Amino acid sequence: MLIPKLLIGLALVTMAHQSHAQISSPLTPTEIEARAQAADRLKALVESSPHLPLAQHDLPVRLPEGQELGQVSWITRDSIEHRAAQPAHL
């Protein structure tokens, strides 16, 4: 599983490097064809890689007593209170 990811990363880095290096000069038909073939190989590699099973699950949320979803978290409130307590020149 790690090898296909490394190959994909290597192919993307190579293509990015090549495109950056040739911004100022136009591509020849041979280079265009080579890039198209590389893109096709990359697409085939991605499509042939194993797919992970996906399943949707509900995540139970346990809130402290008296809180509701959508309320500002205590971390944010604490941060705001801390800033308000700081002297203005800091």
C-alpha positions as CSV (number, residue, x, y, z in Angstrom):
1,M,0.0,0.0,0.0
2,L,2.9,2.4,0.8
3,I,4.6,1.7,-2.5
4,P,1.8,3.0,-4.8
5,K,1.5,6.1,-2.7
6,L,5.2,6.7,-3.0
7,L,5.1,6.2,-6.7
8,I,2.2,8.6,-7.1
9,G,4.0,11.2,-5.0
10,L,7.1,10.7,-7.1
11,A,5.2,11.1,-10.3
12,L,3.5,14.2,-9.1
13,V,6.7,15.8,-7.9
14,T,8.4,14.9,-11.2
15,M,5.6,16.4,-13.2
16,A,5.5,19.6,-11.1
17,H,9.3,20.0,-11.4
18,Q,9.1,19.5,-15.2
19,S,6.2,22.0,-15.6
20,H,8.0,24.5,-13.4
21,A,11.3,24.1,-15.4
22,Q,9.6,24.6,-18.7
23,I,7.3,27.6,-18.0
24,S,9.3,29.8,-20.4
25,S,9.7,27.3,-23.2
26,P,6.8,25.6,-25.1
27,L,6.5,21.8,-25.1
28,T,7.4,19.8,-28.1
29,P,4.8,17.3,-29.5
30,T,7.1,14.5,-28.1
31,E,7.0,16.1,-24.6
32,I,3.3,16.5,-24.8
33,E,2.9,12.8,-25.7
34,A,5.3,11.8,-22.9
35,R,3.3,13.8,-20.4
36,A,0.0,12.3,-21.6
37,Q,1.5,8.8,-21.3
38,A,2.8,9.6,-17.8
39,A,-0.6,10.9,-16.8
40,D,-2.3,7.8,-18.2
41,R,0.1,5.6,-16.2
42,L,-0.6,7.6,-13.0
43,K,-4.3,7.4,-13.5
44,A,-4.1,3.6,-14.1
45,L,-2.0,3.2,-10.9
46,V,-4.4,5.2,-8.8
47,E,-7.4,3.3,-10.3
48,S,-5.8,-0.1,-9.7
49,S,-4.9,0.7,-6.0
50,P,-7.0,-1.0,-3.4
51,H,-10.1,0.9,-2.2
52,L,-10.6,1.2,1.5
53,P,-14.1,0.2,2.7
54,L,-16.1,3.2,3.8
55,A,-18.9,3.1,6.3
56,Q,-20.9,5.9,7.8
57,H,-21.4,5.8,11.5
58,D,-23.1,8.2,13.9
59,L,-20.8,9.7,16.5
60,P,-22.5,10.1,19.8
61,V,-21.8,13.5,21.4
62,R,-21.7,13.7,25.1
63,L,-22.0,17.3,26.3
64,P,-21.5,18.5,29.8
65,E,-24.7,19.3,31.7
66,G,-26.3,22.5,30.6
67,Q,-24.4,22.8,27.2
68,E,-25.9,22.5,23.8
69,L,-24.4,21.9,20.4
70,G,-23.5,25.2,18.8
71,Q,-22.3,26.9,22.0
72,V,-18.9,28.4,22.1
73,S,-16.4,26.0,23.6
74,W,-14.8,26.8,26.9
75,I,-11.4,27.0,25.3
76,T,-12.6,29.9,23.1
77,R,-14.4,31.6,26.0
78,D,-11.3,31.2,28.2
79,S,-9.1,32.7,25.5
80,I,-11.4,35.7,25.1
81,E,-11.5,36.3,28.8
82,H,-7.7,35.9,29.0
83,R,-7.2,38.6,26.3
84,A,-9.7,40.9,27.9
85,A,-7.7,40.7,31.2
86,Q,-4.4,41.6,29.5
87,P,-3.3,45.2,29.7
88,A,-3.9,47.1,26.4
89,H,-0.2,47.8,25.8
90,L,0.8,44.1,25.5
